[in-house]
Amino acid sequence: ESSDYAGRLVDKLLGFSRLGRAELQRVRVDMTTLVRETQRDVMQDAKERKITWKIAQMPTVSVDLMMLRMAVRDLLSNAVKYTRQKEEALIEVGSRDEGTEYVFFVRDNGVGFDMEYADKLFGVFQRLHRWEDYEGTGIGLANVRRVVERHGGRTWAEGEEGKGATFYFTLPKPKTAAV
């Protein structure tokens, strides 16, 4: 079990390292479709759970599909993982238009966190909950931040212990060709 974990950890660290160097292969991506596809994938491991998903209609963005898919998967997987203690979990995904950028969010009604430690959330190996309670490598949110920053965006989170968390990220609006 320990060697399996160590292997996964090395793979995650290598992936994290590559994210900083890989060239972006931008394509237009419908965020609603990407989130719904990723949600179906994430639910394969949580079929027995009662989870209500509220996925709003979201815009199309210009991103590296593989990188953004990984970031969205990390956010949705965390929402599923940290709502595990809830009899009925609620996970919401949506966005808002902020002029030059879109703000996306993933909100859950799970264990939440103390805002005093919010600045640690996106660091490598920074965990606010015990590994024994919630599996993982402590690299997922660092991946999210790196992917979003590579696209020119920002990340942050809000939460309250026992009442859930909301994770935000921004992506610049696609540049439109002059007509």
N, C-alpha and C positions, 0 to 999 in steps of 0.2 A: 504494500500500500504506500509506504514511504517512497519507494523508488518510482512508482507510478506518479505520485505527486511531484517529485523532483523532476521527472521528465516533462510533465505538463508545464511546470514552472519555467524550465529552460526554454521550451517552445514558446511560451508567452513572452518571455524576455527577448528572445530573438525577434519575434513578431513586432514587439514594441520598438526595438532598435530599427528594424526595417521601415517602420512607419515614418521615421524622421528623414529617411533618405529616398524613398521611392518617389518616382515622378508621378504627378497626378495625371490620371487619364480621365479628363472631365467629359461627362455626357449629361444630357438632360434626364432627370429622374423625377417621376411623380412620387412625392413623399408619402401620399396616402397609400399608394400601391406598395411601396417599399415597406411601410410599417405593417400593413396587413399580411404581406408575405412573411415577414419576419415574425410576426405574432403567431402565425400558424406553425412555423418552425419551432418557436420557443415552447409552444403548448404541447408539443410531442412528448416532452418530459413531465408534463403536469396535467395529463388528461383527466386524472381523477379529482382534480381540484375544482372548486366552484369559484370561477373568476369571471367577473363582469368587465368587459372591455368597452370603452367609449373612445372610438377613434374618429376624430373630426376630419373633415375634408381639409387637405393641406395643399400648398402650392407645389409647383415644379421648380426644381433647383438645378444648378449646374455643378456637379460633384463627381468625384471618383467613386463609382458605384460600389466597388469592392470594399473600399475603406469605410464609406458611410454605412454600408450594410453591417459591417462588423461593429461600428459604434452603436447603431440602433439596436443590434442584437444584445450588446452588453447592457444597454439601458433597460431594454424590455426584460432580459433575463434577471437583472437585479430586482426589478419591480415584482416579478413572479417570486423570486427567492425571498425577498424581505416582506412579503405578504403571507408567507407560508403559515404563520400562526393564526391568521384570520379565517374564521369559518366561511365568510364570503369576502373575497378580495375584490377591490375596485381599482382598475388601472385605466387612466385616461391619457390620451396622446392627442396633442393639438398644436396649433401655431397661431401666431398673430403677425400682422404686417407692421413693421416699425420703420417705414420709409425706405432706407437703403438696405435693410436686412430683414430677414424673417427670424422670429424667435420661436423655437420649437420647445415643447415640454413633454415630459413623461411624469405623471403624478400617480402616486399610489397611497393606499390607506394602511400601509404596513407599519413596521417597528419605528420608522423615522430615525432621527438623530438629534443630538444636542447641537444647536447652531454655533456654540462656542468652538466646535471642532470642524466647522464647515470648510475651512481653508485646507484641511488635511485630506479631504475626500478624493481629490483628483491626483494625489501623489502615488508613486509606485510603492507598493507594499503598505500603504496607509489603510488601515481598517479601523472602523469604529465599533465593530461587533466581533465577538469571539469567533475564531475559526471553528471551534467545536459546535457553535450554534448555527453558523452559516458558512458553508464551504466556499472555496474560491481562492484565487492566488493573490488578490490585492492589486491586480494590474488592469482590470477592466475599465475602471473610470479614468485611469491614466491614459489608456488607449483612446477613450472617448475624447479627452482633452486634446491629445496630440492630433487626432484626425480632424477635429473641429478647427484647431489652430492652423493646421496646414491648409485649410480651406478659407482662412481669413476670419474665422469666427471666434466666439468666446463661450465659456462654460461656467456655470455656477449652480448652486443648489440651495434649497430652503427645506427645512424640516422641523419637526417637533417630535420628541420622544413619545412613542406610543400612538402617534396620530398621523404618521406617514411622511412622505417626502416628495418634493418636486425637483426634478433635474431639468435644467434649461441649457439649450445651446443655440447659437445664432449661426446663420449662414448668409453671406451677402446675396443680394438679389442678382440674378443673371443679368449680364450686360446685354442690352438690346442693340441690334444693329441700327445704325442711322438710316432713316428712310428718305 
